[in-house]
Amino acid sequence: MNRFFIAFLLIGIVFSTKLSAQSQADARKSPAKGYDWNPPPDFRFRLPVWKKNANVLPQLRVEGNRLISDRGDTILFKGVSVADPDNLEQRGHWSKEIFAEAKKLGAMIVRLPVHPGAWRARTPEAYLNLLDQGIEWCTEESLYVDIDWHSIGNLEEGLYEDPSYYTTLQETFNFWKTIAVHFAGCNTVAFCELFNEPTDASGRLGNLSWDGWKKINEDLIKLIRANGTKSIPLVAGFDWAYDLTPLRFAPMNAEGIGYVVHPYPHKRTPPYGPKWDEDFGFAAAKYPLVATELGFTLGDGGLKDNGDYGKTIVSYFEANHISWIWWVLDPLWRPPMLQTWKGYRLTEGGEFFKDVAHGKTGEVDSTSAR
């Protein structure tokens, strides 16, 4: 009887071992519910719509303080920003028409601001569908794209001005890994603007150190490049992306990048030039510099108000080889370039952009702006 019991026990052990091995194999093939073994960076079963036109526009690179195409041309961008693609889609205005209008206004590049809150709410995969379509429309209009992680605040300590800007270091790194993998080989995506406007708001958002900001951006740049994209990383300065003075003593330890400035008119009073030289203009002698946001509205004084600032800063950009992107081709977001979507009727600021983008003096035609 003992022999039968021992034999039965051995058979049971062998059988349970096989079941355990099979269960482990099955677990590897079919992960537990709720665990995503194939997260959104590569979307291997879906070919993005831009793939067929990935190389239509020339690839860009950095040489010294210049942006150079693979055809050997030096590029000085003039462009516009649109509202967050998720917001545009929800309002029914996410279409090729807005990019065709940007092209008619004289834009060479379009900035796409991706809010972290919208990225999460829509989900990365669904949001990439929007970006894929927008980038294809831009390619068809011969427009480059700047993808902007549109947060405002202190990324190092996780403090922000508004809930829509809330993100984390982990989410920011995951976002850029996803973008880098997904858009590798897409020449249309000229820039990866790593973080919109870093600020500690004079201590209200903690303490933002340049050493910490420098390390975050250097790590993001390494991550992006390790994941295949040749898009040019753009790094913002402090004070809501206005102050680049830390570059004098501690620039990013990375080659082939550019820097961002947002020189809105309220930042300085006239005379502007010497103050701009001190705050950011000096950097343009050594690095590509892109003013990825600026714009204005005109008060009762017309061009004697912000219009003088507009003409002065556009001349400053030309003299210092600084690319610029106007904010914002929308009637609701401020300061608006549009009065209404109907006929894409321009505000005075929108008319100003149209004039200077087409090489005119920048005088606003008040009749067409009303």
C-alpha positions as CSV (number, residue, x, y, z in Angstrom):
1,M,0.0,0.0,0.0
2,N,2.9,2.3,0.8
3,R,4.3,1.7,-2.7
4,F,1.0,2.7,-4.3
5,F,0.9,5.9,-2.1
6,I,4.5,6.9,-3.1
7,A,3.8,6.2,-6.8
8,F,0.6,8.3,-6.6
9,L,2.4,11.1,-4.8
10,L,5.2,11.2,-7.5
11,I,2.7,11.3,-10.3
12,G,0.9,14.2,-8.6
13,I,4.2,16.1,-8.2
14,V,5.1,15.7,-11.9
15,F,1.6,16.7,-13.0
16,S,1.5,19.8,-10.8
17,T,5.0,20.8,-12.0
18,K,3.8,20.6,-15.6
19,L,0.7,22.6,-14.8
20,S,2.9,25.3,-13.1
21,A,5.2,25.6,-16.0
22,Q,2.2,25.8,-18.4
23,S,0.6,28.5,-16.2
24,Q,3.8,30.5,-16.3
25,A,4.0,30.2,-20.1
26,D,0.4,31.1,-20.5
27,A,0.9,34.1,-18.2
28,R,3.7,35.3,-20.5
29,K,1.5,34.9,-23.5
30,S,-1.6,36.4,-21.9
31,P,-0.7,38.9,-19.2
32,A,-3.1,39.5,-16.3
33,K,-6.0,41.8,-17.0
34,G,-5.1,45.5,-16.5
35,Y,-1.4,45.1,-17.3
36,D,-0.4,46.7,-20.6
37,W,2.4,44.7,-22.1
38,N,2.4,46.8,-25.3
39,P,2.0,50.4,-24.1
40,P,1.5,53.2,-26.6
41,P,5.0,54.3,-27.8
42,D,5.2,52.1,-30.9
43,F,1.7,51.3,-32.0
44,R,3.1,48.5,-34.1
45,F,-0.3,47.5,-35.7
46,R,-1.1,51.0,-37.0
47,L,0.9,52.8,-39.7
48,P,0.7,56.6,-39.1
49,V,-0.8,58.6,-41.9
50,W,2.3,60.8,-42.2
51,K,4.6,57.8,-43.0
52,K,4.1,58.0,-46.7
53,N,5.2,61.7,-46.7
54,A,7.8,61.5,-44.0
55,N,10.7,62.8,-46.1
56,V,8.8,65.4,-48.2
57,L,10.2,68.3,-46.3
58,P,14.0,68.6,-45.8
59,Q,15.5,67.3,-42.6
60,L,16.8,70.1,-40.3
61,R,20.0,70.2,-38.3
62,V,22.0,72.6,-36.2
63,E,25.2,74.2,-37.3
64,G,26.5,76.7,-34.8
65,N,23.7,79.2,-34.3
66,R,21.9,78.4,-37.5
67,L,19.2,75.9,-38.5
68,I,20.2,74.2,-41.8
69,S,18.2,71.9,-44.1
70,D,19.8,68.9,-45.6
71,R,19.6,70.8,-48.9
72,G,22.1,73.3,-47.4
73,D,19.6,76.2,-46.9
74,T,19.7,78.3,-43.8
75,I,16.2,78.5,-42.2
76,L,14.8,81.5,-40.3
77,F,11.3,80.5,-39.2
78,K,8.2,82.7,-39.1
79,G,5.2,80.8,-37.8
80,V,2.0,80.6,-35.8
81,S,0.7,78.6,-32.9
82,V,-2.7,77.0,-32.9
83,A,-4.7,76.0,-29.8
84,D,-4.3,72.6,-28.3
85,P,-5.4,70.0,-30.9
86,D,-7.6,68.3,-28.4
87,N,-9.4,71.6,-27.7
88,L,-9.7,72.4,-31.4
89,E,-11.2,69.0,-32.1
90,Q,-13.7,69.4,-29.3
91,R,-14.8,72.8,-30.7
92,G,-15.1,71.4,-34.2
93,H,-12.1,73.3,-35.7
94,W,-9.5,70.6,-36.1
95,S,-9.2,70.4,-39.8
96,K,-6.7,71.0,-42.7
97,E,-8.3,74.4,-43.2
98,I,-6.6,75.9,-40.2
99,F,-3.2,74.9,-41.6
100,A,-4.0,76.1,-45.1
101,E,-4.9,79.4,-43.5
102,A,-1.7,79.5,-41.6
103,K,0.2,79.0,-44.8
104,K,-1.7,81.8,-46.5
105,L,-0.8,84.1,-43.7
106,G,2.9,83.5,-44.4
107,A,3.7,80.8,-41.8
108,M,6.6,78.4,-42.3
109,I,6.0,76.4,-39.1
110,V,3.0,75.6,-36.8
111,R,3.4,75.1,-33.1
112,L,1.1,72.4,-31.6
113,P,0.7,72.9,-27.8
114,V,-0.1,69.6,-26.0
115,H,-1.4,70.2,-22.5
116,P,-0.6,67.3,-20.1
117,G,-4.2,67.2,-18.9
118,A,-5.5,66.8,-22.4
119,W,-2.9,64.1,-23.2
120,R,-4.1,62.1,-20.2
121,A,-7.8,62.6,-20.7
122,R,-7.8,61.7,-24.4
123,T,-5.2,59.0,-23.8
124,P,-1.8,58.9,-25.6
125,E,-2.9,56.6,-28.4
126,A,-6.0,58.7,-29.2
127,Y,-4.0,62.0,-28.9
128,L,-1.3,60.6,-31.3
129,N,-4.1,60.1,-33.9
130,L,-4.7,63.9,-33.7
131,L,-1.0,64.7,-34.0
132,D,-0.6,62.2,-36.9
133,Q,-3.4,63.9,-38.9
134,G,-2.2,67.4,-38.1
135,I,1.4,66.6,-39.1
136,E,0.1,65.1,-42.4
137,W,-1.9,68.3,-43.1
138,C,1.2,70.4,-42.3
139,T,3.3,68.3,-44.6
140,E,0.8,68.8,-47.4
141,E,1.0,72.6,-46.8
142,S,4.8,72.5,-46.6
143,L,4.7,73.6,-43.0
144,Y,7.1,72.3,-40.3
145,V,5.8,71.5,-36.8
146,D,7.0,72.3,-33.3
147,I,5.5,69.8,-30.8
148,D,5.3,71.7,-27.4
149,W,4.7,70.0,-24.0
150,H,2.5,72.9,-22.8
151,S,3.0,73.1,-19.1
152,I,3.7,76.1,-16.9
153,G,5.4,75.8,-13.6
154,N,8.0,74.0,-11.6
155,L,8.6,70.5,-13.1
156,E,11.4,69.8,-10.6
157,E,9.0,70.1,-7.6
158,G,5.7,69.3,-9.3
159,L,4.0,72.7,-8.8
160,Y,2.0,74.4,-11.5
161,E,-0.2,77.4,-12.3
162,D,-3.3,75.5,-13.4
163,P,-4.6,71.9,-13.2
164,S,-4.4,71.6,-17.0
165,Y,-0.6,72.1,-16.7
166,Y,-0.1,69.4,-14.1
167,T,2.4,66.8,-14.9
168,T,5.2,64.8,-13.4
169,L,8.8,64.0,-14.3
170,Q,7.7,60.5,-15.1
171,E,4.9,61.6,-17.4
172,T,7.1,64.1,-19.1
173,F,9.7,61.5,-19.8
174,N,7.1,59.1,-21.0
175,F,5.6,61.7,-23.2
176,W,8.9,62.5,-25.0
177,K,9.8,58.8,-25.3
178,T,6.4,58.2,-27.0
179,I,6.9,61.2,-29.3
180,A,10.5,60.3,-30.1
181,V,9.6,56.7,-31.0
182,H,6.4,57.5,-32.9
183,F,7.8,60.4,-35.0
184,A,11.3,59.0,-35.7
185,G,11.9,59.6,-39.4
186,C,9.3,62.3,-39.7
187,N,11.1,65.4,-41.1
188,T,8.0,67.6,-40.7
189,V,8.5,67.5,-36.9
190,A,11.3,70.1,-36.7
191,F,11.3,70.8,-33.0
192,C,10.6,69.0,-29.7
193,E,9.9,71.9,-27.3
194,L,10.6,70.1,-24.0
195,F,8.6,72.3,-21.6
196,N,6.6,75.4,-22.4
197,E,7.3,77.9,-19.5
198,P,9.4,77.0,-16.5
199,T,8.8,79.3,-13.5
200,D,8.7,79.2,-9.7
201,A,6.5,82.4,-9.8
202,S,8.8,84.2,-7.4
203,G,8.6,81.4,-4.9
204,R,4.9,80.7,-5.1
205,L,5.7,77.5,-7.0
206,G,8.6,76.4,-4.9
207,N,12.3,76.8,-5.8
208,L,13.3,76.1,-9.4
209,S,17.1,75.8,-9.6
210,W,19.1,76.0,-12.9
211,D,21.2,73.0,-11.9
212,G,18.0,70.9,-11.5
213,W,16.5,72.3,-14.7
214,K,19.7,71.7,-16.6
215,K,19.9,68.0,-15.6
216,I,16.2,67.4,-16.4
217,N,16.6,68.8,-19.9
218,E,19.9,67.1,-20.6
219,D,18.3,63.8,-19.6
220,L,15.3,64.4,-21.8
221,I,17.6,65.2,-24.8
222,K,19.5,62.0,-24.3
223,L,16.2,60.1,-24.1
224,I,14.8,61.6,-27.3
225,R,17.9,60.9,-29.2
226,A,18.2,57.4,-28.0
227,N,14.7,56.7,-29.2
228,G,15.4,57.6,-32.8
229,T,14.0,61.1,-33.6
230,K,16.2,63.7,-35.3
231,S,13.9,66.6,-34.3
232,I,15.8,69.4,-32.7
233,P,15.2,69.7,-28.9
234,L,14.3,73.2,-27.7
235,V,15.0,74.3,-24.1
236,A,13.2,77.2,-22.4
237,G,14.7,79.7,-20.0
238,F,13.3,80.8,-16.7
239,D,10.7,83.5,-15.9
240,W,8.0,82.0,-18.0
241,A,10.6,81.2,-20.8
242,Y,12.0,84.7,-20.9
243,D,15.3,84.7,-19.0
244,L,18.2,82.9,-20.7
245,T,21.0,84.6,-18.6
246,P,22.1,81.3,-17.0
247,L,23.4,80.2,-20.4
248,R,26.3,82.6,-19.8
249,F,27.8,80.3,-17.2
250,A,26.0,76.9,-17.5
251,P,24.5,76.0,-21.0
252,M,23.1,72.6,-21.6
253,N,25.7,69.9,-22.0
254,A,24.3,68.9,-25.4
255,E,25.0,69.6,-29.0
256,G,22.6,70.3,-31.8
257,I,19.8,71.9,-29.7
258,G,18.1,75.3,-29.6
259,Y,16.8,77.6,-26.9
260,V,13.4,79.2,-26.4
261,V,12.3,82.7,-25.4
262,H,8.8,84.2,-24.9
263,P,9.4,88.0,-25.1
264,Y,5.9,89.3,-24.6
265,P,5.6,93.2,-24.5
266,H,4.9,93.3,-20.7
267,K,8.3,91.8,-19.9
268,R,10.2,95.0,-20.5
269,T,9.6,98.7,-21.2
270,P,11.3,100.8,-23.9
271,P,14.0,101.1,-24.9
272,Y,13.8,97.3,-25.6
273,G,17.0,96.5,-27.4
274,P,19.6,96.7,-24.6
275,K,17.3,94.8,-22.2
276,W,16.6,92.1,-24.8
277,D,20.4,91.8,-25.4
278,E,21.0,91.3,-21.7
279,D,18.1,88.8,-21.1
280,F,18.2,86.6,-24.2
281,G,19.6,88.2,-27.3
282,F,23.2,87.4,-26.4
283,A,22.4,83.7,-26.8
284,A,21.6,84.0,-30.5
285,A,25.2,84.6,-31.3
286,K,26.1,81.1,-30.2
287,Y,22.9,79.0,-30.4
288,P,19.7,78.7,-32.5
289,L,17.1,80.8,-30.7
290,V,13.4,80.5,-31.3
291,A,10.8,82.8,-29.9
292,T,8.1,80.2,-29.7
293,E,5.5,82.6,-28.3
294,L,4.9,86.3,-28.7
295,G,1.9,88.4,-29.6
296,F,-0.1,91.4,-28.5
297,T,-3.4,93.2,-28.5
298,L,-3.7,96.9,-29.4
299,G,-5.2,99.4,-27.0
300,D,-6.9,102.7,-27.7
301,G,-3.5,104.1,-28.8
302,G,-3.3,101.7,-31.7
303,L,0.2,101.2,-33.0
304,K,1.6,103.6,-30.5
305,D,0.9,100.9,-27.9
306,N,2.1,97.3,-28.6
307,G,2.4,97.9,-32.3
308,D,5.7,99.7,-31.8
309,Y,6.9,96.8,-29.7
310,G,5.8,94.4,-32.5
311,K,7.7,96.3,-35.2
312,T,10.7,96.7,-33.0
313,I,11.0,93.0,-32.0
314,V,10.5,91.7,-35.5
315,S,13.4,93.9,-36.6
316,Y,15.4,92.7,-33.7
317,F,14.7,89.1,-34.7
318,E,15.8,89.7,-38.2
319,A,19.0,91.5,-37.1
320,N,19.9,88.7,-34.7
321,H,18.7,85.7,-36.7
322,I,16.0,84.6,-34.3
323,S,13.1,82.5,-35.5
324,W,9.7,83.4,-34.2
325,I,6.2,81.9,-33.8
326,W,3.1,84.1,-33.2
327,W,0.5,83.3,-30.5
328,V,-2.3,82.3,-31.3
329,L,-4.4,81.5,-34.4
330,D,-7.7,81.3,-32.5
331,P,-10.5,83.7,-31.5
332,L,-10.8,82.4,-27.9
333,W,-7.2,81.9,-26.7
334,R,-5.4,85.1,-25.7
335,P,-4.0,87.1,-27.3
336,P,-6.0,86.1,-30.3
337,M,-5.1,86.4,-34.0
338,L,-8.7,85.7,-35.1
339,Q,-11.8,87.7,-34.5
340,T,-14.0,84.8,-35.7
341,W,-13.6,81.4,-37.4
342,K,-15.9,82.6,-40.2
343,G,-13.7,83.6,-43.0
344,Y,-10.7,83.5,-40.6
345,R,-11.3,87.2,-39.9
346,L,-8.1,88.6,-38.3
347,T,-7.6,90.8,-35.3
348,E,-5.1,93.7,-35.5
349,G,-2.5,91.4,-34.1
350,G,-3.3,88.8,-36.8
351,E,-3.0,91.5,-39.5
352,F,0.3,92.5,-38.0
353,F,1.6,89.0,-38.3
354,K,0.3,88.6,-41.9
355,D,2.1,91.9,-42.9
356,V,5.5,91.1,-41.4
357,A,5.4,87.5,-42.5
358,H,4.9,88.7,-46.1
359,G,7.8,91.2,-45.7
360,K,5.7,94.3,-45.2
361,T,6.3,97.1,-42.7
362,G,4.0,95.7,-40.0
363,E,1.5,98.6,-40.3
364,V,-1.9,97.3,-39.4
365,D,-4.7,97.9,-42.0
366,S,-7.4,98.9,-39.5
367,T,-10.2,98.5,-42.1
368,S,-9.4,94.9,-42.8
369,A,-8.9,94.2,-39.1
370,R,-12.5,95.2,-38.2
